[in-house]
């Protein structure tokens, strides 16, 4: 049982996010087998990671010991991960710069340096390293890191945190969401947005414009894909909680509810028309049957009397 649980945990864990950036371990767990968090399932609603309470100093001590014994750079890289969790950013930067000199162009080094610089507010350096990480591994973070790059570009260039700037599309500012994207493209985009949200929401509980926009767009996508209404309605409300324009969201929700009600009425009308049409068909068929039966009986009687007459 323990081995099965460990395997499941191994599959689910580690590529974490801390504060404004995405925190990346070398593997799904630390090299020495320590697990840092295990996500819970929230029915497609991003909630962030549930972190374990670990003795970080003891973990670092163990990782240093294993690195000295094996000279495996993965142990050293994971020390940087723990330092980030401890908010010891300067130490982590120094460590990863050393790793970059001896083992250049490692994805985890570039990605974690990008995370640290974003955490410390140096968005220019953060963008440089996250872009480098993306070039090294384009499919990292479930192919969603392009969203991270767009967020950093918006910060660096003082752009508005809009759907177009963050996910390269929007779902219109009309009353109802609209798109030209096919469902398979929407599903893929949803998967990527969800991953980025779950990473960033691990520690960002206060208002944040980038999270607000991503939650709003995730809700739009769920509406367009025909997901359950309670799911996308919760996402819209979460977007308000993170700072999205309350009136706009409320107006959209009212428009959606009005549209849903109209669809229900139209559906009931179509169903009633079908019932009425069936009744009319049945009535017509019954009338035709009665006429046919009457004709048959009359004809039978005429034939009977003719037969009797000619028989005489």
C-alpha positions as a Markdown table, in Angstrom:
| # | Residue | x | y | z |
|---|---|---|---|---|
| 1 | Unk | 0.0 | 0.0 | 0.0 |
| 2 | Unk | 2.8 | 2.4 | 0.9 |
| 3 | Unk | 4.6 | 1.7 | -2.4 |
| 4 | Unk | 1.3 | 2.5 | -4.3 |
| 5 | Unk | 0.8 | 5.7 | -2.4 |
| 6 | Unk | 4.4 | 6.7 | -3.0 |
| 7 | Unk | 4.0 | 6.1 | -6.8 |
| 8 | Unk | 0.8 | 8.2 | -7.0 |
| 9 | Unk | 2.5 | 10.9 | -5.0 |
| 10 | Unk | 5.6 | 10.8 | -7.2 |
| 11 | Unk | 3.4 | 11.3 | -10.3 |
| 12 | Unk | 1.5 | 14.3 | -8.8 |
| 13 | Unk | 4.3 | 16.2 | -7.2 |
| 14 | Unk | 6.8 | 18.9 | -7.4 |
| 15 | Unk | 7.1 | 21.6 | -10.1 |
| 16 | Unk | 5.8 | 24.2 | -7.6 |
| 17 | Unk | 5.0 | 27.8 | -7.7 |
| 18 | Unk | 5.9 | 30.3 | -5.0 |
| 19 | Unk | 4.4 | 33.8 | -4.9 |
| 20 | Unk | 4.5 | 35.5 | -8.3 |
| 21 | Unk | 6.6 | 32.9 | -10.2 |
| 22 | Unk | 6.8 | 29.2 | -11.0 |
| 23 | Unk | 9.0 | 27.1 | -8.8 |
| 24 | Unk | 10.6 | 24.2 | -10.5 |
| 25 | Unk | 12.2 | 21.2 | -8.9 |
| 26 | Unk | 14.6 | 18.9 | -10.8 |
| 27 | Unk | 12.1 | 16.1 | -10.6 |
| 28 | Unk | 8.6 | 15.5 | -9.2 |
| 29 | Unk | 10.2 | 15.1 | -5.8 |
| 30 | Unk | 13.5 | 16.2 | -4.3 |
| 31 | Unk | 16.4 | 14.1 | -5.3 |
| 32 | Unk | 16.6 | 12.6 | -1.8 |
| 33 | Unk | 13.0 | 11.5 | -1.9 |
| 34 | Unk | 11.4 | 14.3 | 0.2 |
| 35 | Unk | 8.0 | 15.3 | -1.0 |
| 36 | Unk | 7.1 | 19.0 | -0.7 |
| 37 | Unk | 3.4 | 19.1 | -1.5 |
| 38 | Unk | 0.5 | 17.0 | -2.8 |
| 39 | Unk | -2.3 | 18.7 | -4.6 |
| 40 | Unk | -5.9 | 18.1 | -3.7 |
| 41 | Unk | -8.6 | 17.8 | -6.4 |
| 42 | Unk | -11.1 | 20.6 | -6.6 |
| 43 | Unk | -13.4 | 19.6 | -9.6 |
| 44 | Unk | -11.5 | 21.7 | -12.1 |
| 45 | Unk | -11.3 | 24.8 | -9.9 |
| 46 | Unk | -7.7 | 25.9 | -9.3 |
| 47 | Unk | -6.9 | 26.4 | -5.6 |
| 48 | Unk | -3.1 | 26.1 | -5.5 |
| 49 | Unk | -0.8 | 23.6 | -3.7 |
| 50 | Unk | -1.1 | 22.2 | -0.3 |
| 51 | Unk | 2.5 | 22.2 | 1.1 |
| 52 | Unk | 3.9 | 19.8 | 3.6 |
| 53 | Unk | 5.5 | 21.3 | 6.7 |
| 54 | Unk | 9.1 | 20.1 | 6.4 |
| 55 | Unk | 12.3 | 20.7 | 8.4 |
| 56 | Unk | 14.0 | 22.6 | 5.6 |
| 57 | Unk | 17.4 | 22.9 | 7.4 |
| 58 | Unk | 17.5 | 19.1 | 7.9 |
| 59 | Unk | 16.6 | 18.7 | 4.2 |
| 60 | Unk | 19.4 | 21.0 | 3.1 |
| 61 | Unk | 21.9 | 19.3 | 5.3 |
| 62 | Unk | 20.9 | 15.9 | 3.8 |
| 63 | Unk | 21.1 | 17.3 | 0.2 |
| 64 | Unk | 24.6 | 18.7 | 0.8 |
| 65 | Unk | 25.8 | 15.4 | 2.3 |
| 66 | Unk | 24.5 | 13.5 | -0.7 |
| 67 | Unk | 26.0 | 16.0 | -3.2 |
| 68 | Unk | 29.4 | 15.6 | -1.6 |
| 69 | Unk | 29.1 | 11.9 | -1.7 |
| 70 | Unk | 27.9 | 11.6 | -5.3 |
| 71 | Unk | 28.8 | 14.9 | -7.0 |
| 72 | Unk | 25.3 | 14.7 | -8.5 |
| 73 | Unk | 24.2 | 18.3 | -9.5 |
| 74 | Unk | 20.6 | 17.4 | -8.9 |
| 75 | Unk | 21.1 | 17.5 | -5.2 |
| 76 | Unk | 22.7 | 20.9 | -5.4 |
| 77 | Unk | 19.9 | 22.2 | -7.6 |
| 78 | Unk | 17.3 | 21.0 | -5.1 |
| 79 | Unk | 19.1 | 22.9 | -2.3 |
| 80 | Unk | 18.2 | 26.0 | -4.3 |
| 81 | Unk | 14.5 | 25.0 | -4.3 |
| 82 | Unk | 14.5 | 24.7 | -0.6 |
| 83 | Unk | 16.2 | 28.1 | -0.2 |
| 84 | Unk | 13.5 | 29.6 | -2.3 |
| 85 | Unk | 10.8 | 28.1 | -0.1 |
| 86 | Unk | 12.7 | 29.6 | 2.9 |
| 87 | Unk | 12.7 | 33.0 | 1.1 |
| 88 | Unk | 16.5 | 33.0 | 1.1 |
| 89 | Unk | 16.6 | 34.5 | -2.3 |
| 90 | Unk | 20.1 | 35.9 | -2.4 |
| 91 | Unk | 21.6 | 32.6 | -1.3 |
| 92 | Unk | 19.5 | 30.8 | -4.0 |
| 93 | Unk | 20.6 | 33.3 | -6.7 |
| 94 | Unk | 24.3 | 32.7 | -5.7 |
| 95 | Unk | 23.8 | 29.0 | -5.8 |
| 96 | Unk | 22.1 | 28.8 | -9.2 |
| 97 | Unk | 24.7 | 31.2 | -10.7 |
| 98 | Unk | 27.4 | 28.8 | -9.6 |
| 99 | Unk | 25.5 | 25.9 | -11.1 |
| 100 | Unk | 25.1 | 27.8 | -14.4 |
| 101 | Unk | 28.9 | 28.3 | -14.6 |
| 102 | Unk | 29.7 | 24.7 | -14.1 |
| 103 | Unk | 26.6 | 23.1 | -15.8 |
| 104 | Unk | 25.3 | 25.7 | -18.2 |
| 105 | Unk | 21.9 | 25.7 | -19.9 |
| 106 | Unk | 20.0 | 23.6 | -17.4 |
| 107 | Unk | 16.3 | 24.1 | -17.5 |
| 108 | Unk | 15.8 | 24.0 | -13.8 |
| 109 | Unk | 18.6 | 26.7 | -13.3 |
| 110 | Unk | 17.1 | 29.1 | -15.8 |
| 111 | Unk | 13.5 | 28.6 | -14.6 |
| 112 | Unk | 14.4 | 28.9 | -10.9 |
| 113 | Unk | 16.5 | 32.0 | -11.4 |
| 114 | Unk | 13.5 | 33.5 | -13.3 |
| 115 | Unk | 11.3 | 32.6 | -10.4 |
| 116 | Unk | 13.6 | 34.2 | -7.8 |
| 117 | Unk | 14.0 | 37.4 | -9.8 |
| 118 | Unk | 10.3 | 37.7 | -10.1 |
| 119 | Unk | 9.8 | 37.1 | -6.4 |
| 120 | Unk | 12.3 | 39.9 | -5.7 |
| 121 | Unk | 10.6 | 42.3 | -8.2 |
| 122 | Unk | 13.3 | 42.2 | -10.8 |
| 123 | Unk | 11.0 | 41.5 | -13.7 |
| 124 | Unk | 13.6 | 42.3 | -16.4 |
| 125 | Unk | 15.9 | 39.6 | -15.2 |
| 126 | Unk | 13.0 | 37.3 | -14.5 |
| 127 | Unk | 11.8 | 37.6 | -18.1 |
| 128 | Unk | 15.3 | 36.9 | -19.4 |
| 129 | Unk | 15.7 | 33.7 | -17.5 |
| 130 | Unk | 12.1 | 32.4 | -18.0 |
| 131 | Unk | 12.5 | 33.0 | -21.8 |
| 132 | Unk | 15.8 | 31.1 | -21.7 |
| 133 | Unk | 14.1 | 28.2 | -19.7 |
| 134 | Unk | 11.3 | 28.1 | -22.3 |
| 135 | Unk | 13.9 | 27.8 | -25.1 |
| 136 | Unk | 15.6 | 24.9 | -23.3 |
| 137 | Unk | 12.3 | 23.1 | -22.7 |
| 138 | Unk | 9.3 | 24.4 | -24.7 |
| 139 | Unk | 6.9 | 21.9 | -23.2 |
| 140 | Unk | 7.7 | 22.7 | -19.6 |
| 141 | Unk | 4.8 | 23.2 | -17.2 |
| 142 | Unk | 2.5 | 21.4 | -19.6 |
| 143 | Unk | 3.4 | 23.8 | -22.4 |
| 144 | Unk | 2.0 | 26.7 | -20.5 |
| 145 | Unk | 5.1 | 28.8 | -19.7 |
| 146 | Unk | 4.4 | 31.1 | -22.7 |
| 147 | Unk | 1.6 | 32.5 | -20.4 |
| 148 | Unk | 4.3 | 33.2 | -17.7 |
| 149 | Unk | 6.4 | 35.0 | -20.3 |
| 150 | Unk | 3.5 | 37.1 | -21.4 |
| 151 | Unk | 2.8 | 38.1 | -17.8 |
| 152 | Unk | 6.4 | 39.2 | -17.3 |
| 153 | Unk | 6.4 | 41.1 | -20.6 |
| 154 | Unk | 3.3 | 43.0 | -19.4 |
| 155 | Unk | 5.0 | 43.8 | -16.2 |
| 156 | Unk | 8.3 | 44.9 | -17.9 |
| 157 | Unk | 6.5 | 47.0 | -20.5 |
| 158 | Unk | 3.8 | 48.4 | -18.2 |
| 159 | Unk | 1.1 | 46.8 | -20.4 |
| 160 | Unk | -2.5 | 46.4 | -19.3 |
| 161 | Unk | -3.1 | 42.9 | -17.8 |
| 162 | Unk | -5.7 | 42.0 | -20.5 |
| 163 | Unk | -6.7 | 38.7 | -22.1 |
| 164 | Unk | -5.1 | 39.7 | -25.4 |
| 165 | Unk | -1.8 | 40.5 | -23.7 |
| 166 | Unk | -1.7 | 37.4 | -21.5 |
| 167 | Unk | -3.2 | 34.6 | -23.5 |
| 168 | Unk | -3.1 | 36.1 | -27.0 |
| 169 | Unk | -6.8 | 36.1 | -27.5 |
| 170 | Unk | -10.0 | 37.4 | -25.9 |
| 171 | Unk | -13.6 | 36.4 | -25.6 |
| 172 | Unk | -15.1 | 39.8 | -26.5 |
| 173 | Unk | -16.4 | 42.5 | -24.3 |
| 174 | Unk | -20.0 | 41.9 | -25.4 |
| 175 | Unk | -22.6 | 40.6 | -22.9 |
| 176 | Unk | -21.8 | 36.9 | -23.7 |
| 177 | Unk | -18.4 | 35.3 | -24.3 |
| 178 | Unk | -17.6 | 34.6 | -28.0 |
| 179 | Unk | -14.6 | 33.0 | -29.8 |
| 180 | Unk | -13.5 | 31.7 | -33.2 |
| 181 | Unk | -11.4 | 29.0 | -31.5 |
| 182 | Unk | -12.4 | 25.4 | -32.0 |
| 183 | Unk | -13.3 | 23.3 | -29.0 |
| 184 | Unk | -10.0 | 21.3 | -29.1 |
| 185 | Unk | -8.1 | 24.6 | -29.0 |
| 186 | Unk | -10.2 | 25.9 | -26.1 |
| 187 | Unk | -9.6 | 22.6 | -24.2 |
| 188 | Unk | -5.9 | 23.0 | -24.7 |
| 189 | Unk | -5.9 | 26.6 | -23.7 |
| 190 | Unk | -8.0 | 25.7 | -20.6 |
| 191 | Unk | -5.4 | 23.1 | -19.6 |
| 192 | Unk | -2.6 | 25.6 | -19.8 |
| 193 | Unk | -4.4 | 28.4 | -18.0 |
| 194 | Unk | -5.5 | 26.0 | -15.2 |
| 195 | Unk | -1.9 | 24.9 | -14.7 |
| 196 | Unk | -0.6 | 28.5 | -14.5 |
| 197 | Unk | -3.4 | 29.5 | -12.1 |
| 198 | Unk | -2.8 | 26.5 | -9.8 |
| 199 | Unk | 0.9 | 27.4 | -9.7 |
| 200 | Unk | 0.4 | 31.1 | -9.0 |
| 201 | Unk | -2.5 | 30.8 | -6.6 |
| 202 | Unk | -0.4 | 28.6 | -4.2 |
| 203 | Unk | 0.7 | 31.7 | -2.4 |
| 204 | Unk | -1.1 | 34.7 | -3.9 |
| 205 | Unk | -4.2 | 35.1 | -1.9 |
| 206 | Unk | -4.6 | 38.8 | -2.2 |
| 207 | Unk | -5.8 | 40.8 | -5.3 |
| 208 | Unk | -3.6 | 40.2 | -8.4 |
| 209 | Unk | -4.5 | 41.4 | -11.8 |
| 210 | Unk | -2.9 | 38.6 | -13.8 |
| 211 | Unk | -4.7 | 36.0 | -11.7 |
| 212 | Unk | -7.9 | 37.9 | -12.0 |
| 213 | Unk | -7.7 | 37.9 | -15.8 |
| 214 | Unk | -6.8 | 34.2 | -16.0 |
| 215 | Unk | -9.7 | 33.3 | -13.8 |
| 216 | Unk | -12.0 | 35.4 | -15.9 |
| 217 | Unk | -10.8 | 33.7 | -19.1 |
| 218 | Unk | -11.0 | 30.2 | -17.6 |
| 219 | Unk | -14.7 | 31.0 | -16.7 |
| 220 | Unk | -15.3 | 32.2 | -20.3 |
| 221 | Unk | -13.8 | 29.0 | -21.7 |
| 222 | Unk | -15.8 | 26.8 | -19.4 |
| 223 | Unk | -19.0 | 28.6 | -20.5 |
| 224 | Unk | -18.1 | 28.2 | -24.2 |
| 225 | Unk | -17.3 | 24.5 | -23.7 |
| 226 | Unk | -20.7 | 24.0 | -22.1 |
| 227 | Unk | -19.3 | 23.0 | -18.7 |
| 228 | Unk | -21.6 | 23.0 | -15.6 |
| 229 | Unk | -22.9 | 26.5 | -14.8 |
| 230 | Unk | -21.9 | 26.3 | -11.1 |
| 231 | Unk | -18.3 | 25.7 | -12.3 |
| 232 | Unk | -17.9 | 28.8 | -14.5 |
| 233 | Unk | -20.0 | 30.9 | -12.2 |
| 234 | Unk | -17.6 | 30.1 | -9.3 |
| 235 | Unk | -14.6 | 31.0 | -11.5 |
| 236 | Unk | -16.2 | 34.4 | -12.4 |
| 237 | Unk | -16.8 | 35.1 | -8.7 |
| 238 | Unk | -13.2 | 34.1 | -7.9 |
| 239 | Unk | -12.0 | 36.6 | -10.6 |
| 240 | Unk | -13.9 | 39.4 | -8.8 |
| 241 | Unk | -12.1 | 38.3 | -5.5 |
| 242 | Unk | -8.7 | 38.7 | -7.2 |
| 243 | Unk | -9.6 | 42.2 | -8.5 |
| 244 | Unk | -11.5 | 41.8 | -11.8 |
| 245 | Unk | -14.0 | 44.5 | -12.6 |
| 246 | Unk | -17.0 | 43.5 | -10.4 |
| 247 | Unk | -19.7 | 45.3 | -12.5 |
| 248 | Unk | -18.5 | 43.8 | -15.8 |
| 249 | Unk | -18.5 | 40.3 | -14.3 |
| 250 | Unk | -21.9 | 40.7 | -12.7 |
| 251 | Unk | -23.3 | 42.1 | -16.0 |
| 252 | Unk | -21.9 | 39.0 | -17.8 |
| 253 | Unk | -23.4 | 36.7 | -15.3 |
| 254 | Unk | -26.8 | 38.3 | -15.7 |
| 255 | Unk | -26.5 | 38.1 | -19.5 |
| 256 | Unk | -25.6 | 34.4 | -19.2 |
| 257 | Unk | -28.5 | 33.7 | -16.8 |
| 258 | Unk | -30.8 | 35.5 | -19.2 |
| 259 | Unk | -29.5 | 33.5 | -22.1 |
| 260 | Unk | -29.8 | 30.2 | -20.1 |
| 261 | Unk | -33.4 | 31.1 | -19.2 |
| 262 | Unk | -34.2 | 31.9 | -22.8 |
| 263 | Unk | -32.6 | 28.6 | -23.9 |
| 264 | Unk | -34.8 | 26.7 | -21.3 |
| 265 | Unk | -37.9 | 28.5 | -22.6 |
| 266 | Unk | -37.1 | 27.8 | -26.2 |
| 267 | Unk | -36.4 | 24.2 | -25.3 |
| 268 | Unk | -39.8 | 23.9 | -23.5 |
| 269 | Unk | -41.5 | 25.5 | -26.5 |
| 270 | Unk | -39.8 | 23.1 | -28.9 |
| 271 | Unk | -40.8 | 20.2 | -26.7 |
| 272 | Unk | -44.4 | 21.5 | -26.5 |
| 273 | Unk | -44.5 | 21.8 | -30.3 |
| 274 | Unk | -43.4 | 18.3 | -30.6 |
| 275 | Unk | -46.1 | 17.1 | -28.2 |
| 276 | Unk | -48.8 | 19.1 | -30.0 |
| 277 | Unk | -47.6 | 17.9 | -33.4 |
| 278 | Unk | -47.7 | 14.3 | -32.2 |
| 279 | Unk | -51.2 | 14.8 | -30.8 |
| 280 | Unk | -52.3 | 16.3 | -34.1 |
| 281 | Unk | -50.8 | 13.5 | -36.0 |
| 282 | Unk | -52.4 | 10.9 | -33.7 |
| 283 | Unk | -55.8 | 12.7 | -34.0 |
| 284 | Unk | -55.5 | 12.8 | -37.8 |
| 285 | Unk | -54.5 | 9.2 | -37.8 |
| 286 | Unk | -57.5 | 8.3 | -35.6 |
| 287 | Unk | -59.8 | 10.3 | -37.8 |
| 288 | Unk | -58.5 | 8.6 | -40.9 |
| 289 | Unk | -58.9 | 5.3 | -39.2 |
| 290 | Unk | -62.5 | 6.0 | -38.2 |
| 291 | Unk | -63.3 | 7.1 | -41.7 |
| 292 | Unk | -61.7 | 4.1 | -43.2 |
| 293 | Unk | -63.5 | 1.8 | -40.7 |
| 294 | Unk | -66.8 | 3.5 | -41.5 |
| 295 | Unk | -66.2 | 3.2 | -45.2 |
| 296 | Unk | -65.3 | -0.5 | -44.8 |
| 297 | Unk | -68.4 | -1.2 | -42.7 |
| 298 | Unk | -70.6 | 0.7 | -45.2 |
| 299 | Unk | -69.1 | -1.1 | -48.1 |
| 300 | Unk | -69.4 | -4.4 | -46.4 |
| 301 | Unk | -73.1 | -3.8 | -45.8 |
| 302 | Unk | -73.7 | -2.8 | -49.4 |
| 303 | Unk | -72.0 | -5.8 | -50.6 |
| 304 | Unk | -73.9 | -8.0 | -48.2 |
| 305 | Unk | -77.3 | -6.6 | -49.3 |
| 306 | Unk | -76.3 | -6.9 | -53.0 |
| 307 | Unk | -75.2 | -10.4 | -52.4 |
| 308 | Unk | -78.6 | -11.3 | -50.8 |
| 309 | Unk | -80.5 | -9.6 | -53.6 |
| 310 | Unk | -78.8 | -11.4 | -56.4 |
| 311 | Unk | -78.9 | -14.6 | -54.6 |
| 312 | Unk | -82.7 | -14.5 | -54.6 |
